[in-house]
Amino acid sequence: MPRAKKPSAGILLYRRRPAGVEVLLVHPGGPYWAKKDVGAWSIPKGEFDEGEDPEVAARREFGEELGTPVSGESVSLGSIRQKNGKEVFAWAVEGDFDPATIRSNTFRMEWPPKSGRMAEFPEVDRAQWFDIETARAKMHTGQPELLDRLLGML
């Protein structure tokens, strides 16, 4: 019987602009995602262990992926299920972040495949602010529901 995927938790950082609401999304690092754009972006998120507070994990993952802690009051957006079956819990936080300051943690993997060489890649290679409709197009399947919940909350 296949093992259930570990759940993830993340922060949907948003800011209000004269033209409307913008959200911060991150693009995964590593060679598999390098040339992917539409459908590749995500909220900063990561897995958490059973018994771990999901909101605490969401804040930790934000700090690890962007290199700076998130501050501010959070509002639960509940959870969504991505196309791959992974459940993602999310919190909305109003704030700001300069994408030019990103300092992501890294991971190691064999690259190129079957080469025997290990290479290190950033977990997140870039972050960017998007208006809601652009974010909807860029996000992983399932995550745009978080945008609808954010707009409903606002």
Long-range contacts (C-beta under 8 A, 24 or more apart in sequence): 5-84, 5-85, 5-86, 5-87, 6-47, 6-48, 6-49, 6-86, 7-47, 7-48, 7-54, 7-79, 7-86, 7-87, 7-88, 7-89, 8-45, 8-46, 8-47, 8-48, 8-61, 8-86, 8-87, 8-88, 8-89, 9-45, 9-46, 9-48, 9-54, 9-55, 9-57, 9-58, 9-61, 9-88, 9-89, 9-90, 9-91, 10-42, 10-43, 10-44, 10-45, 10-46, 10-58, 10-61, 10-62, 10-88, 10-89, 10-90, 10-91, 11-43, 11-44, 11-45, 11-58, 11-59, 11-61, 11-62, 11-70, 11-74, 11-90, 11-91, 11-92, 11-93, 12-43, 12-77, 12-90, 12-91, 12-92, 12-93, 12-146, 12-147, 12-150, 13-43, 13-44, 13-62, 13-70, 13-93, 13-94, 13-95, 13-97, 14-92, 14-93, 14-94, 14-95, 14-150, 15-94, 15-95, 15-96, 15-129, 16-94, 19-131, 20-131, 20-132, 21-131, 21-132, 21-150, 21-151, 21-154, 22-129, 22-130, 22-131, 22-132, 23-129, 23-130, 23-132, 23-135, 23-147, 23-150, 24-97, 24-99, 24-127, 24-128, 24-129, 25-127, 25-128, 25-130, 25-135, 25-138, 25-139, 26-65, 26-66, 26-124, 26-126, 26-127, 27-124, 27-125, 27-126, 27-127, 27-128, 28-123, 28-124, 28-125, 29-104, 29-106, 29-107, 29-121, 29-122, 29-123, 29-124, 29-125, 30-107, 30-109, 30-121, 30-122, 30-125, 31-111, 31-121, 33-125, 34-125, 37-138, 38-137, 38-138, 39-138, 39-139, 39-140, 39-141, 40-138, 40-140, 41-128, 41-130, 41-135, 41-138, 41-139, 41-140, 42-139, 42-140, 42-143, 43-88, 43-90, 43-139, 43-143, 43-146, 44-124, 44-127, 45-88, 45-90, 54-89, 55-89, 55-91, 58-89, 58-90, 58-91, 64-104, 64-105, 64-123, 65-104, 65-105, 65-123, 65-124, 66-97, 66-102, 66-103, 66-104, 66-124, 66-127, 67-101, 67-102, 67-103, 67-104, 68-97, 68-101, 68-103, 70-95, 71-95, 75-153, 77-146, 77-149, 77-150, 77-153, 78-149, 80-142, 80-143, 80-145, 80-146, 81-142, 82-140, 82-141, 82-142, 82-143, 83-140, 83-141, 83-142, 88-142, 88-143, 90-146, 92-149, 92-150, 92-153, 97-127, 99-126, 99-127, 99-128, 99-129, 102-126, 102-127
